[in-house]
């Protein structure tokens, strides 16, 4: 009986150690390992998101008739400002979804 327990129990007890060793080192990817790294990633993605939102607004302004920015600033057109805000929000939603994955 002792022989059977020793034959089957010891390998079962060593199984978690063997499975853990087989996995190898874990790759962290973009997950922050410290607070400073998280703040750095936040600043990097925030700046990138703002630049992409501005580029999206400029592209919308370029590909639509008239000049949206001039209409908002010089003519104080509220409807054009609402359209501009909606474009920026839409672009930001797309950028956020792309960053999250």
N, C-alpha and C positions, 0 to 999 in steps of 0.2 A: 504494500500500500504506500509506504514512504517513497518507494521508487517511482510510482506513478505520479504522485504529487510533485516530486522533484522534477520529473520529466516534463510535466505540463504547466506547473505553476510558475516556475522560474522564467520560461520564455514569455508567458503572458504578462508577467510583471515588468519584463524588459521591453515589451512592445512599444509603450509610449516613448521611451527614450530612443528607440530605433527609428520610430516614425518622425520624431522631432529632428533627429540628425539628418534624415533623408531630405527634408525640405530645403535645407541650405539657407543662405543669408536672405533676409527679406529686403526687398527693394522698396524704398519709401516713395519714390516718384515726386509729385508736387506737394505731398503732405508735409506741413511744417513740423520740424522737430523741436523748435523752441519758440518762445514768444517773440524774440527779435526777428526770427525767420518768418513768422506769421505776419508781423507788421510789415516787413519788407515785401512779401508777396502781395499783401493788401495794397500797399502803395504802388507797386508795379502794375497790378491788374487795374487799379483805379485810374492811374494815369493813361494806361492803354485804352481803357473803356471810354474815358473822356475824349481822347484823340479820335477814336473811331466814331463816337457820336457826332463830333464836329465835322468829320469827313462825310458822314452820312447826310447831315443837314446841308452841307455845301453841295454834295452830289444831287440831292433833291432840288435845291435851288437852281442848279445848273441845267438840269434836264426838264424843268417845267417852264412854261412861258412866263415872261416877266421876271423881275428881280424881287424875290420874297423879302430879302433883308432890307432893301431900299424901301419897299412898301411898308414894312413894319416901322422902321426908324424914321423916315422922312414924312410919310403920309399918315403915320399913326393909325394904321388900319388894324382894328381889333380882330376882324375875321382872319386876316393874314397871320396875325400873331397866334391865334388859336391853331391854325393849320401848322405853323412852325413848331409850336409846342407839341402837337400831336405827332409830328414827324420825329422830333427828338425822342419822345417817349417810346415810340415804336422801334426806333433804331436801338435804343437802350435795352428794351426787352429782348430783342434779337441777340444783342451782344452778351447780355447776362446769361441767356439760355446757352449760348455757344461756350461761354467760359465755364459754366457749371458742368456741361457735358451732357 
